[in-house]
Amino acid sequence: MDIVLTSLAFIVAAICAGTMGFAIQRGATCTVAAVGEVVNEGRFRRLAALLEAALWVGGGLLVAQALHVLPKMPSGYAVSAWTIVGGVLLGFGAFVNRACVFGAIANFGSGSWAYIFTPVGFYVGCISVGAVFSPPVAQKLAYGSPVLQAPAWLAVLFLAFVLVRIGRPLLAGARAGTLRETVSAHAWAPHTATTVIGVTFLFMLLLVGSWAYTDVLVELARGMAGSLVARSLLLVALLLGASLGGWTAGRFRNTPISAAQVLRCFIGGVLMGWGSLLIPGGNDGLILVGMPLAWPYAWLAFTSMCVTIAVALLVRRASAAPAVEHTAS
């Protein structure tokens, strides 16, 4: 990705990154929270919202291709046992961290400063994965994304979905006189947040190429210098947007950092870094790049991640049950 720092494209991309961070914080977007909602409440609202973000990106790519403005897309990777191992590590790391890489941004934006050690741990995981696992080099697929080989009429169908998905809530809010309150609500509905995340990420993808903040940490670990300064600045914009979201929502709390929190975030970050290198891809890249392009490895890794989080939550609940019963007696 070759970005000119003074270019209009980069400025727009930075605004999109900040808006994306704002939406992540306002919607408390997190895979751990989404799976927790399924396990504890039997509801799939947050998980469906995450999948809808992938739909927005995938549909947007179809439209971009129809308009001949689609940049070169990342290659997919072959499915292997390491794909599942990586997904399991990614899920267990998110469980230990109590937040995925999205959730870490949301928590940081709320003033939970210990979560800055999640990307630090992620970076350490990236530079140490070879010494711990010695995985083979991930094999890139020789063929292109099936999404980009889809017929052009699907782009028209997606545009119809956009009109319905965005137009109906806006019209309903305008008629009820609550549109302003809906837009400025302190806590956004999951679908609202992930829609903004998907759309802003799509614009960044078209303007400056494939970008996920975990990719920046991976490239830092590998010593790759291509547009690294620009991509790091986009990461800063993401964090600033999340902080603005927490501050304007009145949810910003200067939370003191404890050694236990730092250790938990760091270890969770290391585990997620290992998993991301083995897959390869963090859950932000899986949801916003691999899954929209319909790469099987991305769907398998994300499923493995969600199943691992669910199992960990169930085990924790089961192990805590006797203690609760004893206390009650």
N, C-alpha and C positions, 0 to 999 in steps of 0.2 A: 504494500500500500504506500503510494508516494504522495504525501500530503505537503503542500506548500503552506507554511504556518500563517502567512498573511492573506491567503486566498479566502474568497467569500465562501467557498465550499467548506473550508475548515471552521469558519465562524458559525455557519449554520449547523454543522455537525456538533460543535461544542454546545450550542443552544439545545440541540436534540439530546445530547448526553446529559445535560443538566435537567432537562425536562423528564428524561427517563429516570434519573435518580429521584426526582421529586415524586414521580408516580409510584416508584418502588416503595418509598417511605409512606406515602399517603395511603396506599393500599395494603401496607404490611405484607408485601408480596414475598412468599417463601414456600418452598416445596415441603419443608418440615411442617409448617402450619397447615398446608393443604392436605397432606397425608394424615396429620393429626385430626383434622376435621372428619375425614373418612372413618378413621378408627374409633374416635370418641363419640361422634354424632351421627355417623352413617350418612353424611352429606358430602356431595361431590362438587360443591359450588366453587371452591378455591382451585381444586384440581382442574375442573373444566375451564376455569378462567385462564390457567396456565396454558392449557392446550389451545385455547382460543388465540393466545398471543402467537403461537406457532402458525395458526391459520391465517392471521393477519399478514405475517411475513410471507408465507407461501403464496397467498393470493396476490399480494403486492408484487412479488417477483414475476408472477404470470402476467400481470398488467405491464410491468416494466419491459418484459420480453416482447410483448405485443407492440409496444411503442418503440422498440429497438434502443432502449436506454439501459439495458441490463449489463452490468460489469461482469467480469470473469468471476465465476462462483467457485468456492472451495471444493476440493475433491472429497468424495466419500471414502470410507475405509472398510476393509473386509471384516466381517464378523468372525470373532475367535473367542476362545475361552477367556482371554484377557479383557474382552469387552465386558463380560459379566463380572469378572473380578474387579475391574475398574468401577463398574456401577455399584457393586457392593461396598467398596471402600468409599466411594463418593457419598453413598447414603449413610454409612456408619459415621463418617466424618461430619456430615451435616447434623446427625443425631447428637453426637458428642458436642458439637459447636452450638447446638440448639437453634441452628439456622443454616440454610444453604447459602450459596454465595450471594443470592438476591437478598435473603433475610439479613445477612451480615451488613449489607448496605443500609437496609431499613433501620436496623438497630443502631448503627453508627449515626444515622440521621436523627435519631431520637436522643442522642447524647450518651449512649452506652459505649464509652470510649474503649472498653476492653476489646471490642470487635475490630479495632484496627489491627489487632494481632492475628486475626483470621487470614488476611492476605499475606501477612508476614510468614505465618505458618505454611500457607499455600506455596509461597515462593521456596521455602526450605524443602517442602515436599517435592517440588519440581526438580530441584538440584540434587536431591538424594534418592530419587526413585530408581535410578540405574544401579546404585550400590545395594539397594534392598531387594529388588526384584529381578534385575537383569532381563527385562522383557525384550523380545525381538522388535525390530522396527515395524511399525504399523504399515500394513500393505494398502496402498491407495488403489481404489477401484479404477479400472480402465474405461468405464462407461460414465456417461453423464447422469445427472439427476432425472428420475422419471417425471418429476413435477415439471421440469423445463421441456419435456418432450410431450406434454399434454396438449390437446387441441386448444385453439385460440378461444373457442366459445366458453371455455371455463373461466377465462378472464372476465368476460361479460357477466357470467353468473356471479362471480365474486363481487363485481361492482354493484350488482343488484343487492347482494348481501350487505355491502357497505351502506347503501342507502337506507335499508331497513334497520340495520343495527344501530346506526347513528341517528337517523332521522326520526324514528319513532320515539325514543326517549326525549329528544329535544322538543318535538311537537307536544308531547304530553306535559313536559315541564312548563312550556310556554303557556299552554292553555290553563294550567293550574296556577300560574303565576309564581312558580317555585324554581324556575330555571336558574336564577342567580344563586339561590341557596344550594341547589344540586351541584353546580359547578364548584362552589367555594366550600363545600362541606369539608369538615376537618378530616374525616375518615372516608375514603372512597370505597365504593363497592369493588370487590375483586375484579369483576369484568371491566369496570371503568379503568382501573389501574392497568390491567394487562393489555387493554386496547391501546392505551397511550404508550405503554412500553413497546408493544409490537409495531405501532406506527412510527414512533421516533427511531426505533432500531432500523426499520426498513429504510427510512430516509438516510440514516447514517451509512447503511450498507450501499445505497446507491451513490452517495456523495464521496465516501472515503474508503469503501471496500469493507470486507468482513471485519467486524470489530466486536469483541467481547472483552470485558475487563480482565477476565482470567487469561485470555490470550496475551495480554500485555505482560502479565506476571510470568507466563511460560516463556515468552521471548526474552524477558530480562534474565531468566534463569539460564537460557541457552546462549546468552551473549549476542543475540541477533540485533543488529543496529538499524534495520530498515524502518524509517519513520518512527523510531522509538520515542523520541521527544514528543512528537505530535500525539502519539497514542497515549503517552503518559499524561499529557495535558487533558485529553478527553476523560481519562480516569479521574483526574482532579475535578473536572466539571461534573462528573457523575456524583462524586462525594459532596460537592458543594450544593448540588441540586437536592440531594437527600437531606442535607442539613437544613436547607431552606424549607423543605417540606415539613420537617419536624418543628422548626421554629414558628412558622406561620400557622401550624395546626395547634399550637399551644401544647405540644407533646414533647418538647425538648427539655430534657432533664439532665443536669450535669451529674451523671452517675459516677461515684467514686470507683476506681479500679482496685480490685482485690487480686491477690496472687492466684487464688483459685480460678477466678474468671479468666485471667491472662493465660493460665495453663490450659484451661478448657478450650479457649478460642484458638490457641496456638496448635494444640494437638489435633483439634478438629480441622484446622486449616491444612496441617501436614497430611492427614488422611485424605482430604479432598484433593490436595495437590497430587498425591500418588495416584488416586483414582482417575483424575483428569488426564494424566500422562499415559495411563494404561489404556484408556478407552479408544482414542484420545478425545478430550473435550470436557470442559466444565459444564455444569448443568445449565448455565446461561447460554453457552454456545450450543448445547444440545437442543434446548427449547427454541432458540432464536435462529439457528442456522441448520443444524443437522436434521431436526425433525421437520421443519418447513420444506426442506429439500427431499423429504421422504427417504432418507438414508436408513436402511434397516439397523445398522449398528447404533445409531443415535436413539431410535425407539427402544431397542433392546437394553441399552445402557440406562436410559431414563426409567424404564420399567423395573430393572434390577435395583436401581437407586430407591424407587418408591417402595418396593417390596421390603427392602432392607430396613428402611425407616419404619414401616408398619410393624415388622417383626420386633424391632427394638422397642417400639412404644408398647407393644403388647407384653413383651417380657418385663419391661419396667413396671407396667401396671400390675401384672401378676405377682411380681416380687414384692410390691408395696402393699398388696391386699392384706396379708396376714398381720402386718404391723398396724394397719388401720383398724382391723377388727380387734386386735389386742388392746389398742388404745381406747376404743369405744367401750370395751367391757370394763 
